[in-house]
Amino acid sequence: TTGSQVERDKRLRRIKTECEKQKRFLSSTTKAKVYMDAIHGEIPLSVPFTRDIFSELIKPSVDKCMEVVDQVLTKCEMKETDINDIMVVGGSSRIPYVQIRLSEKFGGRSLLKQITPEEAVAKGAAILAYSIDNPELPNVTVQDLNLRPEGDVL
């Protein structure tokens, strides 16, 4: 890559890092500002951002997530009312718009938030890893099998 391409990549990484920071910030407030000194030469970057704008931008992705929820319910032959508790996991589950859409999907019920989303993912991964390393063997009742030719008596 050329020097100018390397510089562009560096700037893009800085912008992505700042946007990620502000995305997290918008989970606890309604307004943020993406600000970076000298993003291009001497020109600073300053972009005001609101939770509503962010929600509108992520709406297509959240719509796809809701489609996956519908597919899972259909595959399991369940309805939203068959679900007792909704636990959201993963960093994006902290986004208020994601929480609102999931709550609406399940009739306005509250989402479980007893553990952090990252902790839930880590625990789930640990359980899966344990089950792979230590598969449970089903209880098997030993039975004798007797084979005999047809018409032969044992």
C-alpha atoms as an extended CHARMM CRD file, in Angstrom:
* protein
*
       154  EXT
         1         1  THR       CA              0.0000000000        0.0000000000        0.0000000000  PROA      1               0.0000000000
         2         2  THR       CA              1.0710000000        3.5270000000       -0.6320000000  PROA      2               0.0000000000
         3         3  GLY       CA              1.8220000000        6.0540000000        2.0760000000  PROA      3               0.0000000000
         4         4  SER       CA             -1.4000000000        7.9040000000        1.3630000000  PROA      4               0.0000000000
         5         5  GLN       CA             -3.4120000000        4.6590000000        1.6240000000  PROA      5               0.0000000000
         6         6  VAL       CA             -1.7540000000        3.8860000000        4.9620000000  PROA      6               0.0000000000
         7         7  GLU       CA             -2.6850000000        7.3580000000        6.2170000000  PROA      7               0.0000000000
         8         8  ARG       CA             -6.2900000000        6.9210000000        5.0430000000  PROA      8               0.0000000000
         9         9  ASP       CA             -6.4850000000        3.5520000000        6.7920000000  PROA      9               0.0000000000
        10        10  LYS       CA             -5.1010000000        5.1100000000        9.9800000000  PROA      10              0.0000000000
        11        11  ARG       CA             -7.6700000000        7.9220000000        9.8570000000  PROA      11              0.0000000000
        12        12  LEU       CA            -10.4630000000        5.4510000000        9.2150000000  PROA      12              0.0000000000
        13        13  ARG       CA             -9.4080000000        3.3610000000       12.2390000000  PROA      13              0.0000000000
        14        14  ARG       CA             -9.3960000000        6.4960000000       14.4140000000  PROA      14              0.0000000000
        15        15  ILE       CA            -12.8690000000        7.4420000000       13.1840000000  PROA      15              0.0000000000
        16        16  LYS       CA            -14.2080000000        3.9100000000       13.7960000000  PROA      16              0.0000000000
        17        17  THR       CA            -12.7510000000        3.8770000000       17.3020000000  PROA      17              0.0000000000
        18        18  GLU       CA            -14.3230000000        7.2440000000       18.1260000000  PROA      18              0.0000000000
        19        19  CYS       CA            -17.6800000000        6.1780000000       16.6510000000  PROA      19              0.0000000000
        20        20  GLU       CA            -17.6400000000        2.9870000000       18.7370000000  PROA      20              0.0000000000
        21        21  LYS       CA            -16.9560000000        5.0700000000       21.8480000000  PROA      21              0.0000000000
        22        22  GLN       CA            -19.8620000000        7.4010000000       21.0640000000  PROA      22              0.0000000000
        23        23  LYS       CA            -22.1600000000        4.4630000000       20.2630000000  PROA      23              0.0000000000
        24        24  ARG       CA            -21.5530000000        3.1460000000       23.7820000000  PROA      24              0.0000000000
        25        25  PHE       CA            -22.0590000000        6.6490000000       25.1890000000  PROA      25              0.0000000000
        26        26  LEU       CA            -25.4540000000        6.8950000000       23.4410000000  PROA      26              0.0000000000
        27        27  SER       CA            -26.6590000000        3.8980000000       25.4690000000  PROA      27              0.0000000000
        28        28  SER       CA            -26.7030000000        6.1090000000       28.5520000000  PROA      28              0.0000000000
        29        29  THR       CA            -27.4940000000        9.5300000000       27.0490000000  PROA      29              0.0000000000
        30        30  THR       CA            -29.4330000000       10.9200000000       24.0840000000  PROA      30              0.0000000000
        31        31  LYS       CA            -26.7840000000       13.1830000000       22.5170000000  PROA      31              0.0000000000
        32        32  ALA       CA            -23.1420000000       12.7250000000       21.6270000000  PROA      32              0.0000000000
        33        33  LYS       CA            -20.5330000000       14.3370000000       19.4230000000  PROA      33              0.0000000000
        34        34  VAL       CA            -17.9550000000       12.5770000000       17.3160000000  PROA      34              0.0000000000
        35        35  TYR       CA            -14.9600000000       14.8800000000       17.6130000000  PROA      35              0.0000000000
        36        36  MET       CA            -11.4040000000       14.3440000000       16.4340000000  PROA      36              0.0000000000
        37        37  ASP       CA             -8.5190000000       16.7830000000       16.1540000000  PROA      37              0.0000000000
        38        38  ALA       CA             -6.8630000000       17.1370000000       12.7610000000  PROA      38              0.0000000000
        39        39  ILE       CA             -8.5110000000       14.2260000000       11.0140000000  PROA      39              0.0000000000
        40        40  HSD       CA             -7.3390000000       15.5150000000        7.6420000000  PROA      40              0.0000000000
        41        41  GLY       CA             -4.4360000000       17.9040000000        7.7430000000  PROA      41              0.0000000000
        42        42  GLU       CA             -5.4440000000       20.6430000000       10.1490000000  PROA      42              0.0000000000
        43        43  ILE       CA             -9.1880000000       20.1210000000        9.7420000000  PROA      43              0.0000000000
        44        44  PRO       CA            -10.9200000000       18.7180000000       12.8400000000  PROA      44              0.0000000000
        45        45  LEU       CA            -13.9430000000       16.4460000000       12.6180000000  PROA      45              0.0000000000
        46        46  SER       CA            -16.9610000000       17.4200000000       14.7000000000  PROA      46              0.0000000000
        47        47  VAL       CA            -20.2640000000       15.6540000000       14.0770000000  PROA      47              0.0000000000
        48        48  PRO       CA            -23.2070000000       15.9320000000       16.4820000000  PROA      48              0.0000000000
        49        49  PHE       CA            -25.0900000000       12.6780000000       16.8660000000  PROA      49              0.0000000000
        50        50  THR       CA            -28.2910000000       11.6830000000       18.6580000000  PROA      50              0.0000000000
        51        51  ARG       CA            -29.7020000000        8.3940000000       19.8610000000  PROA      51              0.0000000000
        52        52  ASP       CA            -32.6210000000        8.8610000000       17.4400000000  PROA      52              0.0000000000
        53        53  ILE       CA            -30.2650000000        9.2360000000       14.4580000000  PROA      53              0.0000000000
        54        54  PHE       CA            -28.3000000000        6.1860000000       15.5950000000  PROA      54              0.0000000000
        55        55  SER       CA            -31.5170000000        4.1660000000       16.0090000000  PROA      55              0.0000000000
        56        56  GLU       CA            -32.6070000000        5.1020000000       12.4970000000  PROA      56              0.0000000000
        57        57  LEU       CA            -29.2170000000        4.0650000000       11.1000000000  PROA      57              0.0000000000
        58        58  ILE       CA            -29.2900000000        0.6420000000       12.7700000000  PROA      58              0.0000000000
        59        59  LYS       CA            -32.9870000000       -0.0280000000       12.0650000000  PROA      59              0.0000000000
        60        60  PRO       CA            -32.3180000000       -2.2940000000        9.0280000000  PROA      60              0.0000000000
        61        61  SER       CA            -29.9320000000       -4.4500000000       11.0870000000  PROA      61              0.0000000000
        62        62  VAL       CA            -32.3560000000       -4.6490000000       14.0090000000  PROA      62              0.0000000000
        63        63  ASP       CA            -35.1600000000       -5.5590000000       11.5750000000  PROA      63              0.0000000000
        64        64  LYS       CA            -33.0210000000       -8.4890000000       10.3930000000  PROA      64              0.0000000000
        65        65  CYS       CA            -32.5000000000       -9.5640000000       14.0120000000  PROA      65              0.0000000000
        66        66  MET       CA            -36.2650000000       -9.5340000000       14.5650000000  PROA      66              0.0000000000
        67        67  GLU       CA            -36.6670000000      -11.7130000000       11.4610000000  PROA      67              0.0000000000
        68        68  VAL       CA            -34.2360000000      -14.2120000000       13.0000000000  PROA      68              0.0000000000
        69        69  VAL       CA            -36.2820000000      -14.1950000000       16.2190000000  PROA      69              0.0000000000
        70        70  ASP       CA            -39.3910000000      -14.9610000000       14.1210000000  PROA      70              0.0000000000
        71        71  GLN       CA            -37.5790000000      -17.7920000000       12.3280000000  PROA      71              0.0000000000
        72        72  VAL       CA            -36.4570000000      -19.3460000000       15.6180000000  PROA      72              0.0000000000
        73        73  LEU       CA            -39.9680000000      -19.1500000000       17.0540000000  PROA      73              0.0000000000
        74        74  THR       CA            -41.3950000000      -20.7260000000       13.8960000000  PROA      74              0.0000000000
        75        75  LYS       CA            -38.7950000000      -23.4990000000       13.8510000000  PROA      75              0.0000000000
        76        76  CYS       CA            -39.4920000000      -24.2630000000       17.5260000000  PROA      76              0.0000000000
        77        77  GLU       CA            -43.2460000000      -24.0820000000       16.8710000000  PROA      77              0.0000000000
        78        78  MET       CA            -43.6230000000      -21.4190000000       19.5590000000  PROA      78              0.0000000000
        79        79  LYS       CA            -45.3320000000      -18.0740000000       19.9200000000  PROA      79              0.0000000000
        80        80  GLU       CA            -44.0110000000      -14.9930000000       21.6890000000  PROA      80              0.0000000000
        81        81  THR       CA            -46.3790000000      -15.7330000000       24.5750000000  PROA      81              0.0000000000
        82        82  ASP       CA            -44.7480000000      -19.1570000000       25.0840000000  PROA      82              0.0000000000
        83        83  ILE       CA            -41.5070000000      -17.4780000000       26.1750000000  PROA      83              0.0000000000
        84        84  ASN       CA            -41.2340000000      -16.8790000000       29.9320000000  PROA      84              0.0000000000
        85        85  ASP       CA            -38.0620000000      -14.7880000000       30.1500000000  PROA      85              0.0000000000
        86        86  ILE       CA            -35.9910000000      -12.8210000000       27.6610000000  PROA      86              0.0000000000
        87        87  MET       CA            -32.2840000000      -12.5220000000       28.4250000000  PROA      87              0.0000000000
        88        88  VAL       CA            -30.3010000000      -10.3860000000       26.0300000000  PROA      88              0.0000000000
        89        89  VAL       CA            -26.6010000000      -11.0440000000       25.5720000000  PROA      89              0.0000000000
        90        90  GLY       CA            -23.7480000000       -9.4300000000       23.6890000000  PROA      90              0.0000000000
        91        91  GLY       CA            -22.5620000000       -5.8510000000       23.6360000000  PROA      91              0.0000000000
        92        92  SER       CA            -25.2370000000       -4.6610000000       21.2010000000  PROA      92              0.0000000000
        93        93  SER       CA            -27.9490000000       -5.7090000000       23.6370000000  PROA      93              0.0000000000
        94        94  ARG       CA            -27.0470000000       -2.5750000000       25.6220000000  PROA      94              0.0000000000
        95        95  ILE       CA            -28.3740000000       -0.3930000000       22.7910000000  PROA      95              0.0000000000
        96        96  PRO       CA            -31.7200000000        1.0720000000       23.9150000000  PROA      96              0.0000000000
        97        97  TYR       CA            -33.3200000000        0.6670000000       20.4650000000  PROA      97              0.0000000000
        98        98  VAL       CA            -32.4800000000       -3.0620000000       20.4460000000  PROA      98              0.0000000000
        99        99  GLN       CA            -33.9870000000       -3.4290000000       23.9270000000  PROA      99              0.0000000000
       100       100  ILE       CA            -37.1430000000       -1.5450000000       22.9150000000  PROA      100             0.0000000000
       101       101  ARG       CA            -37.6820000000       -3.6620000000       19.8140000000  PROA      101             0.0000000000
       102       102  LEU       CA            -37.1990000000       -6.9260000000       21.7160000000  PROA      102             0.0000000000
       103       103  SER       CA            -39.5080000000       -5.8290000000       24.5000000000  PROA      103             0.0000000000
       104       104  GLU       CA            -42.1640000000       -4.8280000000       21.9400000000  PROA      104             0.0000000000
       105       105  LYS       CA            -41.7330000000       -8.1600000000       20.1440000000  PROA      105             0.0000000000
       106       106  PHE       CA            -42.5560000000       -9.9900000000       23.3520000000  PROA      106             0.0000000000
       107       107  GLY       CA            -45.5840000000       -7.9410000000       24.3540000000  PROA      107             0.0000000000
       108       108  GLY       CA            -43.8240000000       -5.1630000000       26.2510000000  PROA      108             0.0000000000
       109       109  ARG       CA            -42.2270000000       -7.4850000000       28.7950000000  PROA      109             0.0000000000
       110       110  SER       CA            -39.0550000000       -6.4800000000       30.5990000000  PROA      110             0.0000000000
       111       111  LEU       CA            -35.7620000000       -7.9920000000       29.5500000000  PROA      111             0.0000000000
       112       112  LEU       CA            -33.6110000000       -9.8450000000       32.0800000000  PROA      112             0.0000000000
       113       113  LYS       CA            -30.4910000000       -7.8770000000       32.9050000000  PROA      113             0.0000000000
       114       114  GLN       CA            -29.1580000000       -9.6040000000       36.0220000000  PROA      114             0.0000000000
       115       115  ILE       CA            -25.7750000000      -10.2590000000       34.4480000000  PROA      115             0.0000000000
       116       116  THR       CA            -23.8110000000       -8.2000000000       31.9810000000  PROA      116             0.0000000000
       117       117  PRO       CA            -24.2430000000       -9.1890000000       28.3300000000  PROA      117             0.0000000000
       118       118  GLU       CA            -20.5230000000       -9.9210000000       28.0150000000  PROA      118             0.0000000000
       119       119  GLU       CA            -20.6110000000      -12.1220000000       31.1240000000  PROA      119             0.0000000000
       120       120  ALA       CA            -23.5450000000      -14.1050000000       29.7180000000  PROA      120             0.0000000000
       121       121  VAL       CA            -21.6680000000      -14.6990000000       26.4650000000  PROA      121             0.0000000000
       122       122  ALA       CA            -18.5440000000      -15.7990000000       28.3660000000  PROA      122             0.0000000000
       123       123  LYS       CA            -20.5440000000      -18.1670000000       30.5930000000  PROA      123             0.0000000000
       124       124  GLY       CA            -22.3310000000      -19.6300000000       27.5900000000  PROA      124             0.0000000000
       125       125  ALA       CA            -19.0190000000      -20.1860000000       25.8110000000  PROA      125             0.0000000000
       126       126  ALA       CA            -17.5820000000      -21.8560000000       28.9300000000  PROA      126             0.0000000000
       127       127  ILE       CA            -20.5860000000      -24.1800000000       29.1990000000  PROA      127             0.0000000000
       128       128  LEU       CA            -20.3120000000      -25.0840000000       25.5200000000  PROA      128             0.0000000000
       129       129  ALA       CA            -16.5590000000      -25.7170000000       25.8050000000  PROA      129             0.0000000000
       130       130  TYR       CA            -17.1200000000      -27.9290000000       28.8540000000  PROA      130             0.0000000000
       131       131  SER       CA            -19.8210000000      -29.9170000000       27.0650000000  PROA      131             0.0000000000
       132       132  ILE       CA            -17.5230000000      -30.4860000000       24.0910000000  PROA      132             0.0000000000
       133       133  ASP       CA            -14.6550000000      -31.6860000000       26.3010000000  PROA      133             0.0000000000
       134       134  ASN       CA            -16.8840000000      -33.6810000000       28.6660000000  PROA      134             0.0000000000
       135       135  PRO       CA            -19.7450000000      -35.1270000000       26.6680000000  PROA      135             0.0000000000
       136       136  GLU       CA            -22.5120000000      -36.5990000000       28.7640000000  PROA      136             0.0000000000
       137       137  LEU       CA            -23.1150000000      -40.2340000000       28.1140000000  PROA      137             0.0000000000
       138       138  PRO       CA            -26.7290000000      -41.2510000000       28.3330000000  PROA      138             0.0000000000
       139       139  ASN       CA            -27.7340000000      -43.8010000000       30.9350000000  PROA      139             0.0000000000
       140       140  VAL       CA            -28.0020000000      -47.1200000000       29.1820000000  PROA      140             0.0000000000
       141       141  THR       CA            -29.6780000000      -50.1860000000       30.6040000000  PROA      141             0.0000000000
       142       142  VAL       CA            -27.7660000000      -53.3070000000       29.7170000000  PROA      142             0.0000000000
       143       143  GLN       CA            -29.9600000000      -55.9420000000       28.1290000000  PROA      143             0.0000000000
       144       144  ASP       CA            -29.0270000000      -59.3720000000       26.9010000000  PROA      144             0.0000000000
       145       145  LEU       CA            -29.9000000000      -60.0440000000       23.3110000000  PROA      145             0.0000000000
       146       146  ASN       CA            -30.5500000000      -63.5670000000       22.1570000000  PROA      146             0.0000000000
       147       147  LEU       CA            -30.4570000000      -64.3290000000       18.4880000000  PROA      147             0.0000000000
       148       148  ARG       CA            -31.8140000000      -67.5490000000       17.0670000000  PROA      148             0.0000000000
       149       149  PRO       CA            -32.6260000000      -68.8020000000       13.6540000000  PROA      149             0.0000000000
       150       150  GLU       CA            -36.3000000000      -68.7040000000       12.7730000000  PROA      150             0.0000000000
       151       151  GLY       CA            -38.1170000000      -71.7090000000       14.1790000000  PROA      151             0.0000000000
       152       152  ASP       CA            -35.2300000000      -72.6330000000       16.4930000000  PROA      152             0.0000000000
       153       153  VAL       CA            -36.0120000000      -72.7840000000       20.1830000000  PROA      153             0.0000000000
       154       154  LEU       CA            -33.7020000000      -71.4350000000       22.8930000000  PROA      154             0.0000000000
